[in-house]
Amino acid sequence: MKPTMNDHHPTWCLFDFGGVLAEEGFTNGLIAIAQNHGLPPNNFVRMVTEIIYDCGYVTGKATETEFWNEVRKAFTISDNDRNLTNEIHSRFILRPAMMTRIKALKTMGVQTAILSDQTDWLEQLDRRDHFLHKFDPVLNSYHLGMTKRDPAIFLRAAKILAAPPATILFIDDNTGHIERAAAQGLQTHHFTDETTFFKDLALRGLT
């Protein structure tokens, strides 16, 4: 999304995690699980995505085991919870260039935070990769009790950041999340690749 005249010089960059700061581990992991069990990947990804929201795991109202049990009710899946989760965790790979750019933004006085529809997996991944300290605050749906499917989350994030929505640049790879954030007055960047994102930052004077 090309920035407008009012979109320059955000004071906050609010990042999604999977698909932006890291490779998209959830979708890619589900594809691998589907292939391992001879299931149609697209249908599996679509249905399991709805299950993780509907069962409440994304909002901290259910456990990992309860989530996987719901998946087993819908599909014939033989692996245990640990193996299934590892298929997802192993595919959340941090993007070094993004981590480097986070440091550069902070040196320019731009504050960085995370807004992610994640579970307690985010903290588990941090124990492996040690990245959350680069962001303050970390806003995780698992602890917020609401997700980016709810437009109100963006105003809640702005309130937590103590920043006007127009001063926040929200970066996400999900078009629905981007549209809802923009409707609440945030600056947005629909993330497709690092090169395009870095060019957008340059247009906003963040180089």
PASEBA-1860 file (N, C-alpha, C; in nm, 3 decimals):
! residues 207
1> MKPTMNDH> 0.085/-0.120/0.000/0.000/0.000/0.000/0.088/0.124/0.000 ~ 0.070/0.210/-0.101/0.150/0.332/-0.111/0.110/0.431/-0.003 ~ 0.206/0.486/0.071/0.171/0.581/0.177/0.112/0.710/0.121 ~ 0.022/0.771/0.196/-0.035/0.901/0.159/0.045/1.010/0.229 ~ 0.004/1.134/0.207/0.075/1.247/0.268/0.070/1.241/0.420 ~ -0.035/1.179/0.475/-0.049/1.173/0.620/0.018/1.050/0.681 ~ 0.080/0.969/0.595/0.133/0.841/0.641/0.282/0.845/0.673 ~ 0.347/0.958/0.661/0.492/0.962/0.680/0.528/0.964/0.829
9> HPTWCLFD> 0.645/0.915/0.857/0.707/0.923/0.989/0.618/0.868/1.103 ~ 0.581/0.743/1.096/0.512/0.686/1.213/0.606/0.683/1.332 ~ 0.549/0.691/1.450/0.631/0.683/1.571/0.634/0.541/1.628 ~ 0.542/0.458/1.578/0.538/0.317/1.618/0.531/0.229/1.494 ~ 0.601/0.116/1.497/0.580/0.008/1.400/0.527/-0.112/1.477 ~ 0.409/-0.157/1.439/0.338/-0.266/1.507/0.338/-0.386/1.413 ~ 0.413/-0.488/1.449/0.440/-0.600/1.359/0.358/-0.724/1.392 ~ 0.305/-0.787/1.287/0.260/-0.925/1.298/0.384/-1.014/1.313
17> FGGVLAEE> 0.364/-1.136/1.365/0.479/-1.226/1.381/0.491/-1.321/1.262 ~ 0.410/-1.426/1.258/0.422/-1.524/1.150/0.384/-1.465/1.016 ~ 0.475/-1.479/0.919/0.452/-1.424/0.786/0.512/-1.288/0.767 ~ 0.559/-1.226/0.876/0.623/-1.094/0.868/0.762/-1.101/0.933 ~ 0.766/-1.110/1.064/0.895/-1.119/1.133/0.959/-1.256/1.114 ~ 0.876/-1.355/1.091/0.923/-1.492/1.071/0.847/-1.553/0.955 ~ 0.901/-1.662/0.902/0.828/-1.737/0.801/0.694/-1.783/0.860 ~ 0.597/-1.807/0.776/0.463/-1.844/0.821/0.461/-1.991/0.865
25> GFTNGLIA> 0.488/-2.012/0.992/0.500/-2.148/1.045/0.368/-2.221/1.058 ~ 0.260/-2.149/1.090/0.133/-2.216/1.114/0.079/-2.278/0.986 ~ 0.065/-2.198/0.883/0.012/-2.250/0.756/0.105/-2.355/0.698 ~ 0.234/-2.328/0.694/0.328/-2.423/0.636/0.335/-2.553/0.716 ~ 0.323/-2.541/0.848/0.321/-2.661/0.931/0.197/-2.744/0.906 ~ 0.082/-2.677/0.892/-0.042/-2.750/0.865/-0.036/-2.820/0.729 ~ 0.024/-2.755/0.631/0.039/-2.819/0.501/0.121/-2.947/0.514 ~ 0.229/-2.940/0.592/0.313/-3.059/0.612/0.235/-3.169/0.683
33> IAQNHGLP> 0.158/-3.134/0.785/0.078/-3.233/0.857/-0.023/-3.298/0.764 ~ -0.090/-3.218/0.682/-0.187/-3.271/0.587/-0.120/-3.368/0.491 ~ -0.005/-3.330/0.438/0.065/-3.416/0.344/0.110/-3.546/0.411 ~ 0.153/-3.537/0.536/0.197/-3.657/0.609/0.083/-3.755/0.632 ~ -0.040/-3.704/0.634/-0.156/-3.789/0.663/-0.246/-3.809/0.541 ~ -0.198/-3.772/0.425/-0.274/-3.795/0.303/-0.403/-3.715/0.296 ~ -0.402/-3.593/0.351/-0.520/-3.508/0.353/-0.504/-3.392/0.255 ~ -0.614/-3.343/0.197/-0.605/-3.227/0.107/-0.555/-3.105/0.184
41> PNNFVRMV> -0.439/-3.051/0.149/-0.379/-2.942/0.228/-0.466/-2.818/0.240 ~ -0.525/-2.771/0.130/-0.601/-2.646/0.136/-0.720/-2.657/0.230 ~ -0.793/-2.767/0.221/-0.908/-2.786/0.308/-0.864/-2.801/0.453 ~ -0.754/-2.872/0.475/-0.703/-2.892/0.610/-0.662/-2.760/0.673 ~ -0.589/-2.678/0.600/-0.546/-2.548/0.651/-0.667/-2.461/0.685 ~ -0.763/-2.457/0.594/-0.881/-2.374/0.616/-0.958/-2.418/0.740 ~ -0.982/-2.548/0.754/-1.062/-2.596/0.864/-0.989/-2.586/0.998 ~ -0.860/-2.617/1.000/-0.785/-2.611/1.125/-0.766/-2.466/1.169
49> TEIIYDCG> -0.754/-2.375/1.075/-0.749/-2.233/1.111/-0.876/-2.191/1.183 ~ -0.990/-2.237/1.134/-1.115/-2.205/1.203/-1.122/-2.274/1.339 ~ -1.072/-2.395/1.348/-1.075/-2.468/1.476/-0.995/-2.395/1.582 ~ -0.877/-2.345/1.546/-0.792/-2.283/1.648/-0.855/-2.154/1.701 ~ -0.933/-2.087/1.616/-1.008/-1.970/1.662/-1.131/-2.012/1.741 ~ -1.208/-2.105/1.684/-1.337/-2.141/1.744/-1.322/-2.210/1.879 ~ -1.218/-2.289/1.895/-1.201/-2.362/2.022/-1.150/-2.273/2.134 ~ -1.099/-2.155/2.098/-1.052/-2.061/2.200/-0.904/-2.067/2.232
57> YVTGKATE> -0.828/-2.148/2.159/-0.685/-2.154/2.189/-0.616/-2.022/2.157 ~ -0.658/-1.955/2.050/-0.595/-1.828/2.012/-0.618/-1.720/2.117 ~ -0.728/-1.729/2.189/-0.760/-1.626/2.289/-0.737/-1.674/2.432 ~ -0.664/-1.781/2.450/-0.628/-1.826/2.584/-0.739/-1.896/2.659 ~ -0.844/-1.936/2.590/-0.957/-2.001/2.656/-0.954/-2.153/2.642 ~ -0.854/-2.204/2.576/-0.837/-2.349/2.560/-0.687/-2.379/2.560 ~ -0.653/-2.505/2.581/-0.514/-2.547/2.584/-0.472/-2.605/2.450 ~ -0.343/-2.623/2.435/-0.290/-2.686/2.315/-0.350/-2.825/2.295
65> TEFWNEVR> -0.360/-2.902/2.402/-0.416/-3.038/2.391/-0.562/-3.033/2.348 ~ -0.638/-2.938/2.402/-0.778/-2.925/2.362/-0.789/-2.888/2.215 ~ -0.699/-2.804/2.169/-0.698/-2.768/2.027/-0.672/-2.889/1.940 ~ -0.564/-2.963/1.969/-0.532/-3.079/1.885/-0.640/-3.186/1.894 ~ -0.704/-3.200/2.007/-0.813/-3.296/2.018/-0.930/-3.257/1.926 ~ -0.956/-3.127/1.914/-1.060/-3.083/1.822/-1.021/-3.113/1.678 ~ -0.893/-3.098/1.647/-0.845/-3.132/1.513/-0.865/-3.282/1.487 ~ -0.835/-3.364/1.588/-0.851/-3.509/1.572/-0.998/-3.549/1.554
73> KAFTISDN> -1.088/-3.470/1.610/-1.230/-3.500/1.591/-1.272/-3.476/1.446 ~ -1.204/-3.381/1.382/-1.239/-3.345/1.245/-1.162/-3.426/1.141 ~ -1.045/-3.475/1.177/-0.958/-3.545/1.082/-0.895/-3.666/1.150 ~ -0.855/-3.761/1.068/-0.783/-3.877/1.119/-0.635/-3.843/1.127 ~ -0.593/-3.803/1.246/-0.455/-3.761/1.271/-0.398/-3.851/1.380 ~ -0.284/-3.915/1.352/-0.230/-4.012/1.447/-0.120/-3.956/1.536 ~ -0.051/-3.851/1.496/0.063/-3.801/1.573/0.018/-3.745/1.708 ~ 0.113/-3.747/1.803/0.084/-3.687/1.933/0.099/-3.536/1.928
81> DRNLTNEI> 0.058/-3.469/2.035/0.060/-3.322/2.038/0.198/-3.266/2.010 ~ 0.299/-3.324/2.071/0.434/-3.270/2.057/0.479/-3.275/1.912 ~ 0.457/-3.387/1.844/0.501/-3.397/1.705/0.425/-3.300/1.616 ~ 0.295/-3.286/1.641/0.216/-3.194/1.560/0.261/-3.050/1.580 ~ 0.282/-3.013/1.705/0.327/-2.877/1.734/0.465/-2.851/1.676 ~ 0.553/-2.950/1.681/0.687/-2.933/1.627/0.685/-2.909/1.476 ~ 0.588/-2.969/1.407/0.576/-2.943/1.263/0.553/-2.795/1.237 ~ 0.482/-2.729/1.328/0.454/-2.586/1.314/0.572/-2.502/1.364
89> HSRFILRP> 0.619/-2.533/1.484/0.729/-2.454/1.543/0.852/-2.453/1.453 ~ 0.883/-2.566/1.393/1.006/-2.576/1.313/1.002/-2.486/1.190 ~ 0.883/-2.443/1.153/0.868/-2.360/1.033/0.855/-2.212/1.064 ~ 0.848/-2.176/1.190/0.856/-2.035/1.229/1.005/-1.999/1.236 ~ 1.058/-1.949/1.126/1.201/-1.917/1.116/1.214/-1.766/1.107 ~ 1.283/-1.706/1.204/1.301/-1.561/1.205/1.372/-1.514/1.078 ~ 1.331/-1.397/1.029/1.392/-1.338/0.911/1.502/-1.241/0.955 ~ 1.629/-1.276/0.933/1.739/-1.192/0.984/1.732/-1.047/0.939
97> AMMTRIKA> 1.695/-1.024/0.812/1.691/-0.886/0.763/1.584/-0.805/0.836 ~ 1.476/-0.870/0.875/1.372/-0.799/0.950/1.422/-0.765/1.090 ~ 1.493/-0.858/1.152/1.546/-0.831/1.285/1.648/-0.717/1.281 ~ 1.728/-0.713/1.175/1.824/-0.603/1.159/1.752/-0.470/1.141 ~ 1.642/-0.471/1.065/1.568/-0.348/1.041/1.499/-0.300/1.169 ~ 1.459/-0.392/1.255/1.399/-0.354/1.384/1.500/-0.269/1.462 ~ 1.623/-0.315/1.466/1.727/-0.241/1.538/1.748/-0.102/1.477 ~ 1.745/-0.094/1.344/1.764/0.034/1.277/1.649/0.129/1.308
105> LKTMGVQT> 1.527/0.077/1.309/1.412/0.162/1.341/1.424/0.222/1.480 ~ 1.469/0.140/1.573/1.480/0.188/1.710/1.586/0.297/1.724 ~ 1.693/0.286/1.645/1.796/0.391/1.649/1.742/0.522/1.592 ~ 1.638/0.514/1.508/1.575/0.635/1.453/1.466/0.689/1.544 ~ 1.446/0.625/1.658/1.345/0.672/1.751/1.207/0.616/1.728 ~ 1.195/0.519/1.637/1.066/0.454/1.612/1.053/0.335/1.707 ~ 0.946/0.332/1.782/0.926/0.223/1.876/0.863/0.103/1.806 ~ 0.897/-0.016/1.853/0.852/-0.139/1.786/0.775/-0.227/1.884
113> AILSDQTD> 0.666/-0.283/1.833/0.581/-0.371/1.913/0.529/-0.483/1.824 ~ 0.475/-0.585/1.887/0.414/-0.697/1.815/0.266/-0.700/1.846 ~ 0.186/-0.726/1.742/0.044/-0.758/1.758/0.020/-0.885/1.679 ~ -0.002/-0.996/1.750/-0.007/-1.126/1.684/-0.125/-1.208/1.733 ~ -0.192/-1.275/1.639/-0.289/-1.377/1.676/-0.211/-1.506/1.699 ~ -0.158/-1.518/1.819/-0.075/-1.633/1.854/-0.132/-1.698/1.979 ~ -0.074/-1.808/2.015/-0.108/-1.879/2.137/0.012/-1.869/2.230 ~ 0.017/-1.957/2.329/0.138/-1.961/2.412/0.258/-2.012/2.333
121> WLEQLDRR> 0.236/-2.049/2.207/0.349/-2.085/2.121/0.446/-1.969/2.106 ~ 0.396/-1.844/2.111/0.486/-1.730/2.092/0.594/-1.728/2.199 ~ 0.556/-1.752/2.324/0.654/-1.757/2.432/0.746/-1.879/2.418 ~ 0.691/-1.990/2.372/0.773/-2.108/2.349/0.878/-2.082/2.241 ~ 0.838/-2.015/2.136/0.932/-1.981/2.029/1.038/-1.882/2.078 ~ 0.999/-1.793/2.169/1.095/-1.698/2.224/1.201/-1.770/2.307 ~ 1.161/-1.873/2.377/1.261/-1.950/2.455/1.362/-2.016/2.363 ~ 1.321/-2.042/2.241/1.414/-2.101/2.143/1.497/-1.995/2.073
129> DHFLHKFD> 1.433/-1.882/2.034/1.498/-1.786/1.945/1.532/-1.651/2.008 ~ 1.478/-1.620/2.127/1.515/-1.501/2.203/1.499/-1.371/2.121 ~ 1.376/-1.337/2.088/1.350/-1.221/2.005/1.251/-1.122/2.068 ~ 1.171/-1.164/2.163/1.065/-1.078/2.213/1.118/-0.953/2.284 ~ 1.241/-0.960/2.337/1.296/-0.844/2.406/1.317/-0.725/2.313 ~ 1.313/-0.749/2.182/1.329/-0.641/2.086/1.200/-0.559/2.070 ~ 1.092/-0.604/2.132/0.961/-0.542/2.112/0.898/-0.513/2.248 ~ 0.844/-0.393/2.261/0.778/-0.355/2.387/0.667/-0.255/2.356
137> PVLNSYHL> 0.541/-0.301/2.371/0.499/-0.428/2.429/0.483/-0.538/2.322 ~ 0.458/-0.659/2.373/0.420/-0.772/2.288/0.272/-0.798/2.315 ~ 0.190/-0.773/2.216/0.045/-0.788/2.228/0.004/-0.917/2.158 ~ -0.031/-1.015/2.238/-0.061/-1.150/2.189/-0.207/-1.180/2.218 ~ -0.280/-1.222/2.117/-0.422/-1.253/2.134/-0.447/-1.351/2.249 ~ -0.352/-1.439/2.272/-0.364/-1.540/2.378/-0.381/-1.474/2.515 ~ -0.318/-1.357/2.532/-0.328/-1.284/2.658/-0.430/-1.171/2.652 ~ -0.453/-1.117/2.533/-0.550/-1.008/2.519/-0.694/-1.058/2.527
145> GMTKRDPA> -0.716/-1.185/2.490/-0.851/-1.239/2.489/-0.933/-1.194/2.370 ~ -0.867/-1.139/2.268/-0.935/-1.097/2.145/-0.835/-1.109/2.031 ~ -0.886/-1.115/1.908/-0.800/-1.138/1.793/-0.814/-1.026/1.691 ~ -0.731/-1.032/1.589/-0.733/-0.931/1.484/-0.854/-0.947/1.391 ~ -0.935/-1.048/1.415/-1.063/-1.056/1.345/-1.164/-0.955/1.402 ~ -1.133/-0.902/1.517/-1.217/-0.802/1.583/-1.154/-0.664/1.563 ~ -1.218/-0.573/1.489/-1.158/-0.441/1.466/-1.122/-0.366/1.593 ~ -1.192/-0.395/1.703/-1.166/-0.323/1.828/-1.025/-0.346/1.881
153> IFLRAAKI> -0.961/-0.454/1.836/-0.827/-0.483/1.889/-0.728/-0.373/1.850 ~ -0.751/-0.308/1.737/-0.655/-0.207/1.691/-0.662/-0.080/1.775 ~ -0.781/-0.042/1.816/-0.793/0.072/1.906/-0.742/0.036/2.045 ~ -0.762/-0.089/2.084/-0.706/-0.133/2.212/-0.555/-0.129/2.209 ~ -0.497/-0.172/2.097/-0.351/-0.166/2.084/-0.303/-0.022/2.091 ~ -0.373/0.069/2.022/-0.333/0.211/2.025/-0.339/0.266/2.167 ~ -0.440/0.224/2.242/-0.453/0.270/2.380/-0.337/0.218/2.465 ~ -0.301/0.092/2.446/-0.189/0.035/2.520/-0.059/0.106/2.484
161> LAAPPATI> -0.043/0.138/2.355/0.078/0.208/2.311/0.076/0.355/2.352 ~ -0.041/0.404/2.395/-0.058/0.546/2.429/-0.020/0.633/2.311 ~ -0.070/0.591/2.191/-0.037/0.663/2.069/-0.162/0.678/1.983 ~ -0.179/0.792/1.917/-0.290/0.806/1.823/-0.278/0.702/1.712 ~ -0.389/0.643/1.669/-0.382/0.540/1.562/-0.305/0.587/1.439 ~ -0.318/0.714/1.402/-0.254/0.764/1.281/-0.102/0.765/1.290 ~ -0.046/0.752/1.410/0.100/0.751/1.426/0.157/0.610/1.429 ~ 0.070/0.509/1.412/0.112/0.369/1.421/0.110/0.307/1.282
169> LFIDDNTG> 0.222/0.247/1.241/0.228/0.171/1.117/0.213/0.023/1.151 ~ 0.106/-0.037/1.104/0.076/-0.177/1.130/0.117/-0.259/1.008 ~ 0.197/-0.364/1.032/0.251/-0.447/0.924/0.201/-0.589/0.940 ~ 0.130/-0.640/0.839/0.070/-0.773/0.849/0.061/-0.832/0.708 ~ 0.064/-0.964/0.699/0.052/-1.030/0.569/-0.091/-1.071/0.538 ~ -0.184/-1.047/0.630/-0.324/-1.085/0.613/-0.405/-0.963/0.568 ~ -0.467/-0.971/0.450/-0.537/-0.854/0.396/-0.655/-0.813/0.484 ~ -0.724/-0.911/0.543/-0.836/-0.877/0.630/-0.792/-0.797/0.750
177> HIERAAAQ> -0.682/-0.837/0.811/-0.630/-0.762/0.926/-0.590/-0.621/0.885 ~ -0.528/-0.609/0.769/-0.486/-0.478/0.718/-0.607/-0.388/0.696 ~ -0.711/-0.442/0.636/-0.831/-0.361/0.610/-0.897/-0.315/0.740 ~ -0.902/-0.403/0.839/-0.963/-0.364/0.967/-0.879/-0.260/1.039 ~ -0.748/-0.275/1.033/-0.661/-0.176/1.098/-0.674/-0.039/1.030 ~ -0.676/-0.038/0.897/-0.688/0.088/0.824/-0.821/0.157/0.856 ~ -0.925/0.077/0.872/-1.057/0.134/0.903/-1.059/0.199/1.041 ~ -0.966/0.158/1.129/-0.956/0.217/1.262/-0.857/0.333/1.266
185> GLQTHHFT> -0.802/0.370/1.150/-0.718/0.488/1.142/-0.569/0.463/1.150 ~ -0.524/0.337/1.155/-0.381/0.308/1.158/-0.323/0.320/1.017 ~ -0.196/0.358/1.009/-0.122/0.341/0.886/-0.100/0.190/0.868 ~ -0.093/0.144/0.744/-0.079/0.001/0.722/0.019/-0.029/0.610 ~ 0.078/-0.147/0.620/0.156/-0.203/0.510/0.120/-0.350/0.498 ~ 0.066/-0.388/0.382/0.037/-0.529/0.356/0.167/-0.597/0.316 ~ 0.220/-0.678/0.405/0.351/-0.738/0.385/0.344/-0.852/0.285 ~ 0.425/-0.842/0.178/0.439/-0.952/0.082/0.583/-1.001/0.074
193> DETTFFKD> 0.678/-0.909/0.094/0.819/-0.948/0.092/0.900/-0.836/0.156 ~ 1.020/-0.869/0.194/1.105/-0.773/0.265/1.143/-0.654/0.178 ~ 1.176/-0.678/0.051/1.221/-0.569/-0.036/1.114/-0.461/-0.049 ~ 0.989/-0.504/-0.072/0.880/-0.408/-0.085/0.857/-0.333/0.045 ~ 0.868/-0.403/0.157/0.850/-0.338/0.287/0.957/-0.234/0.311 ~ 1.081/-0.267/0.281/1.189/-0.172/0.305/1.174/-0.049/0.214 ~ 1.125/-0.069/0.092/1.099/0.046/0.004/0.989/0.134/0.062 ~ 0.888/0.072/0.121/0.780/0.149/0.183/0.832/0.230/0.301
201> LALRGLT> 0.921/0.170/0.381/0.980/0.244/0.491/1.057/0.366/0.440 ~ 1.127/0.348/0.328/1.203/0.460/0.271/1.109/0.572/0.228 ~ 0.995/0.536/0.169/0.896/0.637/0.129/0.843/0.714/0.248 ~ 0.843/0.649/0.363/0.795/0.712/0.486/0.907/0.785/0.559 ~ 1.024/0.790/0.500/1.137/0.860/0.560/1.209/0.779/0.665 ~ 1.190/0.647/0.666/1.252/0.562/0.767/1.362/0.478/0.705 ~ 1.475/0.544/0.677/1.589/0.475/0.618/1.715/0.509/0.698
END
